[in-house]
């Protein structure tokens, strides 16, 4: 089974200064809604936006790429985790603050026929990236099952939104503080037999496990990867990972332009962060077969 990625967005991204309309705490994260109608009208589920951070005199030159949770009625909503100086600065923005943003960027999730039952799997704040997808699937009458997992209750995200949109929702936490105790993949196994397609967003280890489980059952699986994106537009090459192409050969694909959504069976998760000997161009770099 080789899953086909979604086509590139038909309309190009735009850069805008967008004021913050709403700000609220979502567990350990901050949800920001910005006034960005030209971005909202272009957005497909699975795409992301890139924010300039630190203000006009900041030494932070690179943007921070954040998955779009929802887009509509002229607004775009994202969920931000304070992982470093740039994202922490974003979480400190207040209503009325202006943000320099570019989007929507990347390839989104391919949408299945309405008769195809869908399983959505989110890990931590990766669940936020599935809310817009769940809404799109619900609009077309698709049966949706959602699984949201995290290490602990405070790290869960978007569970109320997914509960409102999905037909069935399962919650897991590693420590048992919410939902059932255990890894998200245990719940996934329960629902896979009835799934026609799987979508996932979260930590790379979770994406690998979900992709392996879906592939073993010959169920198409699409994952939104969380590789660090420095530029967001395919220039800097910091977000590359090895992906198998339609010709069966492995190439380094940019998460920000060829992704962030890839077929789960195409990503060589075991080789992420390495230079495989058989990747196209490795011989020119002196890499030899082990």
C-alpha positions as CSV (number, residue, x, y, z in Angstrom):
1,X,0.0,0.0,0.0
2,X,1.4,3.4,-1.1
3,X,-0.7,6.4,-0.1
4,X,-0.9,9.4,-2.3
5,X,-0.3,12.9,-0.9
6,X,-2.8,15.7,-1.3
7,X,-2.2,18.0,-4.3
8,X,-0.6,21.3,-3.7
9,X,-3.0,24.2,-2.7
10,X,-4.6,25.9,-5.7
11,X,-4.2,29.4,-4.2
12,X,-0.9,30.8,-3.0
13,X,-0.3,31.8,0.6
14,X,-0.4,35.5,1.6
15,X,1.5,37.5,4.2
16,X,-0.6,39.7,6.5
17,X,-0.6,41.6,9.8
18,X,-3.4,40.0,11.8
19,X,-4.7,41.2,15.2
20,X,-5.4,38.6,17.9
21,X,-9.2,38.3,18.3
22,X,-9.3,35.7,21.1
23,X,-6.9,34.1,23.5
24,X,-7.6,31.3,25.8
25,X,-5.8,28.6,27.8
26,X,-6.3,25.1,26.6
27,X,-4.7,22.8,29.2
28,X,-1.0,23.3,29.0
29,X,-1.4,25.3,25.7
30,X,-2.6,28.6,24.5
31,X,-5.2,28.9,21.7
32,X,-5.0,32.1,19.6
33,X,-7.6,33.2,17.1
34,X,-6.4,35.8,14.6
35,X,-8.3,38.0,12.1
36,X,-7.0,36.8,8.8
37,X,-9.8,36.4,6.2
38,X,-7.6,36.0,3.2
39,X,-5.7,33.1,4.9
40,X,-8.9,31.6,6.3
41,X,-10.6,31.4,2.9
42,X,-7.6,29.6,1.4
43,X,-7.0,27.1,4.2
44,X,-7.4,23.3,3.8
45,X,-7.3,20.9,6.8
46,X,-3.7,20.0,7.6
47,X,-2.0,23.2,6.5
48,X,-0.1,25.6,8.7
49,X,0.8,29.2,9.2
50,X,4.2,30.8,10.0
51,X,4.5,33.6,12.5
52,X,7.2,36.2,12.9
53,X,8.1,36.2,16.6
54,X,9.7,38.6,19.0
55,X,8.6,41.9,17.6
56,X,10.2,44.3,15.1
57,X,13.5,44.5,17.0
58,X,13.8,40.9,17.9
59,X,16.9,38.7,17.2
60,X,14.6,35.9,16.3
61,X,14.9,36.0,12.5
62,X,13.1,32.7,11.7
63,X,9.3,32.3,11.8
64,X,7.5,29.7,13.9
65,X,5.3,27.3,12.0
66,X,2.1,26.3,13.8
67,X,-0.6,23.9,12.5
68,X,-4.0,25.5,11.7
69,X,-6.8,24.1,14.0
70,X,-9.8,25.8,12.4
71,X,-10.3,28.4,9.7
72,X,-13.6,30.1,8.8
73,X,-15.6,33.3,9.0
74,X,-12.5,35.4,8.4
75,X,-10.5,33.9,11.4
76,X,-7.8,31.4,11.8
77,X,-7.2,29.5,15.1
78,X,-4.0,27.8,16.2
79,X,-2.9,26.1,19.4
80,X,0.6,27.0,20.6
81,X,2.9,25.0,23.0
82,X,5.5,27.1,24.8
83,X,8.5,24.9,23.8
84,X,11.1,27.6,23.2
85,X,11.7,31.4,23.1
86,X,9.7,31.9,19.9
87,X,6.7,29.9,20.7
88,X,6.7,31.2,24.3
89,X,6.6,34.7,22.9
90,X,3.6,33.7,20.8
91,X,1.8,32.3,23.9
92,X,2.2,35.6,25.6
93,X,0.3,37.6,22.9
94,X,-3.0,39.2,24.1
95,X,-6.2,40.3,22.4
96,X,-5.5,43.2,20.1
97,X,-1.8,42.4,19.5
98,X,-0.8,42.4,15.9
99,X,1.0,39.3,14.4
100,X,2.9,39.1,11.2
101,X,1.7,35.8,9.6
102,X,2.1,33.9,6.3
103,X,-0.2,31.2,5.2
104,X,-1.7,28.9,4.6
105,X,1.4,26.8,3.9
106,X,2.0,23.2,3.0
107,X,-0.1,20.3,1.7
108,X,-3.2,19.3,3.6
109,X,-5.0,16.1,4.2
110,X,-6.6,14.4,1.2
111,X,-10.4,14.1,1.7
112,X,-11.9,10.7,1.2
113,X,-15.3,9.9,-0.4
114,X,-18.2,10.4,2.2
115,X,-18.8,6.7,2.4
116,X,-15.2,6.1,3.8
117,X,-15.2,5.8,7.6
118,X,-12.4,7.9,9.0
119,X,-10.2,7.4,12.1
120,X,-8.5,10.5,13.5
121,X,-5.6,10.1,15.9
122,X,-4.1,13.1,17.8
123,X,-1.2,13.2,20.3
124,X,-0.9,16.2,22.6
125,X,-1.5,19.5,20.9
126,X,-1.3,17.6,17.6
127,X,-5.1,16.9,18.1
128,X,-5.7,20.6,17.3
129,X,-4.6,20.0,13.7
130,X,-7.4,17.5,13.3
131,X,-10.3,19.7,14.3
132,X,-10.7,21.4,10.9
133,X,-10.4,18.0,9.3
134,X,-13.2,16.6,11.5
135,X,-15.4,19.5,10.6
136,X,-14.9,19.0,6.9
137,X,-15.6,15.2,7.2
138,X,-18.7,15.9,9.2
139,X,-20.0,18.3,6.6
140,X,-19.9,15.7,3.9
141,X,-21.5,13.0,6.1
142,X,-18.4,10.9,6.8
143,X,-18.5,8.7,9.9
144,X,-15.7,9.9,12.2
145,X,-14.0,8.3,15.1
146,X,-11.4,10.3,17.0
147,X,-8.7,9.2,19.4
148,X,-6.9,11.9,21.5
149,X,-4.0,10.9,23.7
150,X,-1.4,12.6,25.8
151,X,1.1,11.9,28.7
152,X,-1.3,13.5,31.2
153,X,-4.6,15.3,31.3
154,X,-3.1,18.8,31.1
155,X,-1.4,17.8,27.8
156,X,-4.6,16.8,26.1
157,X,-5.9,19.2,23.5
158,X,-9.1,19.9,21.5
159,X,-11.1,17.1,23.1
160,X,-14.3,19.2,23.4
161,X,-14.0,20.2,19.8
162,X,-13.5,16.7,18.6
163,X,-16.3,15.5,20.8
164,X,-18.6,18.0,19.2
165,X,-17.6,16.9,15.7
166,X,-16.9,13.2,15.8
167,X,-19.3,10.3,16.1
168,X,-17.1,8.5,18.6
169,X,-14.3,9.9,20.8
170,X,-11.8,8.0,22.9
171,X,-9.3,9.7,25.3
172,X,-6.1,8.1,26.6
173,X,-3.4,9.3,29.0
174,X,-0.2,7.6,29.8
175,X,-0.8,8.2,33.6
176,X,-4.5,7.6,33.6
177,X,-5.5,11.1,34.7
178,X,-8.1,11.3,32.0
179,X,-9.8,8.7,29.9
180,X,-8.3,5.3,29.8
181,X,-4.8,4.6,31.0
182,X,-2.3,3.7,28.3
183,X,-0.8,4.7,25.0
184,X,-3.0,6.2,22.3
185,X,-2.0,3.3,20.0
186,X,-3.9,0.8,22.2
187,X,-7.2,2.6,21.4
188,X,-6.3,2.9,17.8
189,X,-6.0,-0.9,17.5
190,X,-9.6,-1.2,18.6
191,X,-11.0,1.0,15.9
192,X,-8.8,0.1,13.0
193,X,-10.9,-2.8,11.8
194,X,-13.7,-0.4,11.0
195,X,-11.6,2.4,9.5
196,X,-11.4,3.1,5.8
197,X,-8.7,5.8,6.2
198,X,-6.6,7.0,9.1
199,X,-5.3,10.5,9.8
200,X,-2.8,11.3,12.5
201,X,-0.9,14.3,14.0
202,X,1.4,14.2,17.0
203,X,4.9,13.1,18.1
204,X,6.9,11.2,15.6
205,X,7.0,8.0,17.7
206,X,3.2,8.0,17.7
207,X,2.9,8.6,14.0
208,X,5.3,5.7,13.3
209,X,3.2,3.4,15.5
210,X,-0.1,4.5,14.0
211,X,1.3,4.2,10.4
212,X,2.7,0.7,11.1
213,X,-0.6,-0.5,12.5
214,X,-2.6,1.0,9.6
215,X,-0.3,-0.4,7.0
216,X,-0.3,-3.8,8.5
217,X,-4.1,-3.8,8.0
218,X,-3.8,-2.3,4.5
219,X,-5.7,0.9,5.6
220,X,-4.5,4.2,4.0
221,X,-2.9,6.4,6.5
222,X,-1.9,10.1,6.3
223,X,0.3,11.8,8.9
224,X,1.0,15.4,9.6
225,X,4.6,15.4,10.7
226,X,6.0,17.7,13.4
227,X,9.5,18.3,12.0
228,X,11.0,21.6,13.0
229,X,10.4,24.1,10.2
230,X,12.7,27.1,10.2
231,X,11.6,29.1,7.1
232,X,8.2,27.3,6.3
233,X,8.6,27.9,2.5
234,X,11.1,25.2,1.5
235,X,14.3,27.3,1.4
236,X,16.4,26.4,4.4
237,X,16.1,22.6,4.2
238,X,16.0,22.1,7.9
239,X,12.8,20.1,7.9
240,X,13.7,17.3,5.5
241,X,13.0,13.6,6.1
242,X,13.3,10.5,4.0
243,X,10.2,9.7,2.0
244,X,9.6,7.0,-0.5
245,X,8.4,8.3,-3.9
246,X,6.0,6.7,-6.3
247,X,9.0,5.3,-8.2
248,X,10.0,3.4,-5.0
249,X,13.1,5.5,-4.5
250,X,13.8,7.5,-1.3
251,X,14.3,11.3,-1.4
252,X,14.6,13.9,1.3
253,X,11.3,15.7,1.2
254,X,10.7,19.1,2.8
255,X,8.0,18.9,5.5
256,X,6.9,22.5,4.8
257,X,6.3,22.2,1.1
258,X,6.0,18.5,0.2
259,X,4.3,18.0,3.5
260,X,3.5,18.4,6.3
261,X,1.0,15.6,5.4
262,X,2.6,12.5,4.0
263,X,1.4,9.0,3.4
264,X,2.3,7.1,6.6
265,X,3.7,4.2,4.6
266,X,6.0,6.5,2.7
267,X,7.8,8.0,5.6
268,X,10.9,6.1,6.7
269,X,10.4,6.8,10.4
270,X,13.4,4.7,11.5
271,X,15.7,6.8,9.3
272,X,14.5,10.2,10.3
273,X,17.5,12.3,11.3
274,X,20.0,10.1,9.4
275,X,21.4,10.0,5.9
276,X,20.3,6.6,4.5
277,X,22.7,5.1,2.0
278,X,20.0,4.6,-0.6
279,X,18.5,8.1,-0.6
280,X,18.7,9.8,-4.0
281,X,22.0,11.7,-4.1
282,X,23.7,9.9,-1.2
283,X,26.4,8.4,-3.5
284,X,27.4,11.9,-4.5
285,X,28.0,12.7,-0.8
286,X,30.2,9.7,-0.4
287,X,27.7,7.6,1.6
288,X,28.2,3.9,1.0
289,X,26.0,0.9,1.6
290,X,26.7,-0.6,5.0
